[in-house]
Amino acid sequence: MTGDQTSKVIALFPWGDVIEEFLEPIGLELQDFVERMTGGWLFGYAAALRSVGQKPIIVCASERVTKIECYEHFGTGTPIWIAPARRPLQGHSPAAYSLRRWSQTPLSAFREILSRSKCDLLLAQEYEYTRFDALAWLARGLNVPLYATFQGGDRTLSWIEAAARQLSLRACRGLIVASSAERSRLARAYPRIAPDIADIPNPLDTREWQAMDRVEARASLGLTQDCFTVLNHGRIDIRRKGLDVLLEAWARFGDDPLTQLVIIGSGQDSQAFAKLLRESGPSNVRWLSSYTTDRTLIRRWLSAADVYVTASRVEGMPVAPLEAMACGLPVVASDAQGLPDILADGEASGGLMVRQEQPEEIAQALARLRADGALRTKLGAAARRRVTEKFSIEAVGAALDDFLTATSR
């Protein structure tokens, strides 16, 4: 199963036992995944790999299909292979659930897909996940190298997973971990296992993600030109994204009619977040409660805003703040892992870092930026420069190509 010497078929495996685990909380279907979704680590990796002449494919499982199906992703032209599978039922214990997830992985269908595609290399979204263990077994059987990325999954869920993970990581050829905190955790958690680890960020199409005219963007969204607008967008996950902390910070910042916080997104916590807004949300918070695949709309909001804010507790290498930075927005960000790596040089990288669980620090950072337009302009320019130099499709594609070529021989 080898391609030519310069171009490899690289199978990308996204998180989830079935793709519906990712799609359903944001209100999307399998067809949306193929025809409308873009960006994120998955499609960013596909674009980056294609930019350097590699041949990525996306392989996932779905409970909506009854046989192997293949589509073409409209945004990148990447083949998307879908294997039929069932979503495993929760076990009586974490260990039982892990066993059930391993047993219900559609390995025979995956094997057929990889053989038909003449796959040279497997790349999984997370290594602290049962799918990674199953892929390690599959990769050994097919005699192809296995890699994995870190996107926020940093915990084993049962003792049996912890035991299996030792073997899976030994079989893994390399890990791609952009978070310095996670690289330190790996060294502590697996001191006797030393796979090659590359510090490569998630990519962003910086040619697409750049600011529109601010006056026109505000006019099209019905915003007054003098309203100080702070933006957050992404999945509605209260704990991971720290949305409760963000609302508390905003309440401390002040209920001023000439300020507004705009939150765009949906997710598994949409109902709980709606309740939180009703009970404690300031009046100048606007929530657009749908997951949008309309990149032009998101770019318009990013162009209209003054500041981007994220109060996350858990991250891997998030793409949302990168989109904001590419549009020239200064960022206020918590120090959840991954975010300090994006803003490695603090203000020189385009943002203000605050500690997790510290709403007062967020409020103070927002107040500082509201009072200083010159600082906003300076940080916004630095943010755009940082993303272009470090996170572009071309830069990440070249880094991935160098790492995979050097370690897969």
DAHU-V278064 format. One record per backbone hydrogen bond with DSSP energy under -0.5 kcal/mol. CO is the residue of the C=O (numbers start at 0). NH is the residue of the N-H. If there is no record, write none. Layout:
# DAHU-V278064
co->CO nh->NH
co->CO nh->NH
This chain:
# DAHU-V278064
co->6 nh->3
co->7 nh->9
co->7 nh->54
co->8 nh->10
co->8 nh->119
co->8 nh->120
co->9 nh->11
co->9 nh->56
co->10 nh->12
co->10 nh->122
co->11 nh->13
co->11 nh->58
co->12 nh->124
co->17 nh->20
co->18 nh->21
co->18 nh->22
co->19 nh->23
co->22 nh->25
co->22 nh->27
co->23 nh->26
co->28 nh->32
co->29 nh->33
co->30 nh->34
co->31 nh->35
co->31 nh->36
co->33 nh->73
co->38 nh->42
co->39 nh->43
co->40 nh->44
co->41 nh->45
co->42 nh->46
co->43 nh->47
co->44 nh->48
co->45 nh->49
co->46 nh->50
co->47 nh->51
co->48 nh->51
co->48 nh->53
co->49 nh->52
co->53 nh->55
co->54 nh->9
co->55 nh->78
co->56 nh->11
co->57 nh->80
co->58 nh->13
co->59 nh->82
co->60 nh->18
co->61 nh->64
co->61 nh->84
co->68 nh->81
co->70 nh->79
co->72 nh->76
co->77 nh->72
co->78 nh->57
co->78 nh->80
co->79 nh->70
co->80 nh->59
co->81 nh->68
co->82 nh->61
co->85 nh->87
co->92 nh->96
co->93 nh->97
co->94 nh->98
co->95 nh->99
co->96 nh->100
co->97 nh->101
co->98 nh->102
co->99 nh->103
co->101 nh->104
co->104 nh->106
co->105 nh->109
co->106 nh->110
co->107 nh->111
co->108 nh->112
co->109 nh->113
co->110 nh->114
co->111 nh->115
co->112 nh->116
co->113 nh->118
co->114 nh->117
co->119 nh->144
co->120 nh->10
co->121 nh->146
co->122 nh->12
co->123 nh->148
co->126 nh->128
co->128 nh->131
co->128 nh->132
co->129 nh->133
co->130 nh->134
co->131 nh->135
co->132 nh->136
co->133 nh->137
co->134 nh->138
co->135 nh->139
co->136 nh->140
co->137 nh->141
co->138 nh->142
co->138 nh->143
co->144 nh->121
co->145 nh->172
co->145 nh->173
co->146 nh->123
co->147 nh->175
co->148 nh->150
co->151 nh->153
co->157 nh->161
co->158 nh->162
co->159 nh->163
co->160 nh->164
co->161 nh->165
co->162 nh->166
co->163 nh->167
co->164 nh->168
co->165 nh->169
co->166 nh->170
co->167 nh->171
co->168 nh->171
co->172 nh->195
co->173 nh->147
co->174 nh->176
co->174 nh->197
co->175 nh->149
co->177 nh->179
co->178 nh->182
co->179 nh->183
co->180 nh->184
co->181 nh->185
co->182 nh->186
co->183 nh->187
co->184 nh->188
co->185 nh->189
co->187 nh->190
co->189 nh->192
co->195 nh->174
co->197 nh->176
co->197 nh->199
co->203 nh->205
co->203 nh->392
co->204 nh->207
co->204 nh->208
co->207 nh->209
co->212 nh->216
co->213 nh->217
co->214 nh->218
co->215 nh->219
co->216 nh->220
co->217 nh->221
co->217 nh->222
co->218 nh->221
co->223 nh->226
co->225 nh->227
co->226 nh->228
co->227 nh->259
co->228 nh->305
co->228 nh->306
co->229 nh->261
co->230 nh->308
co->231 nh->263
co->234 nh->236
co->235 nh->268
co->236 nh->240
co->237 nh->241
co->237 nh->242
co->237 nh->243
co->238 nh->241
co->239 nh->312
co->239 nh->313
co->240 nh->310
co->241 nh->245
co->242 nh->246
co->243 nh->247
co->244 nh->248
co->245 nh->249
co->246 nh->250
co->247 nh->251
co->248 nh->252
co->249 nh->253
co->253 nh->255
co->255 nh->258
co->257 nh->227
co->259 nh->229
co->259 nh->261
co->260 nh->262
co->260 nh->285
co->261 nh->231
co->262 nh->287
co->263 nh->233
co->265 nh->235
co->266 nh->269
co->268 nh->272
co->269 nh->273
co->270 nh->274
co->271 nh->275
co->272 nh->276
co->273 nh->277
co->274 nh->278
co->275 nh->279
co->275 nh->280
co->276 nh->280
co->281 nh->284
co->283 nh->260
co->284 nh->286
co->285 nh->262
co->285 nh->287
co->286 nh->288
co->287 nh->264
co->287 nh->289
co->289 nh->291
co->292 nh->294
co->293 nh->297
co->294 nh->298
co->295 nh->299
co->296 nh->300
co->297 nh->301
co->298 nh->302
co->299 nh->303
co->300 nh->304
co->305 nh->329
co->306 nh->230
co->307 nh->331
co->309 nh->333
co->318 nh->322
co->319 nh->323
co->320 nh->324
co->321 nh->325
co->322 nh->326
co->323 nh->328
co->324 nh->327
co->329 nh->307
co->330 nh->332
co->330 nh->351
co->331 nh->309
co->332 nh->353
co->335 nh->338
co->335 nh->339
co->337 nh->341
co->338 nh->342
co->340 nh->343
co->342 nh->345
co->344 nh->347
co->345 nh->348
co->345 nh->350
co->346 nh->349
co->349 nh->330
co->351 nh->332
co->353 nh->334
co->354 nh->357
co->357 nh->360
co->357 nh->361
co->358 nh->362
co->359 nh->363
co->360 nh->364
co->361 nh->365
co->362 nh->366
co->363 nh->367
co->364 nh->368
co->365 nh->369
co->366 nh->370
co->367 nh->371
co->368 nh->371
co->371 nh->375
co->372 nh->376
co->373 nh->377
co->374 nh->378
co->375 nh->379
co->376 nh->380
co->377 nh->381
co->378 nh->382
co->379 nh->383
co->380 nh->384
co->381 nh->385
co->382 nh->386
co->383 nh->387
co->384 nh->388
co->385 nh->389
co->386 nh->390
co->390 nh->203
co->391 nh->395
co->392 nh->396
co->393 nh->397
co->394 nh->398
co->395 nh->399
co->396 nh->400
co->397 nh->401
co->398 nh->402
co->399 nh->403
co->400 nh->404
co->401 nh->405
co->402 nh->406
co->403 nh->407
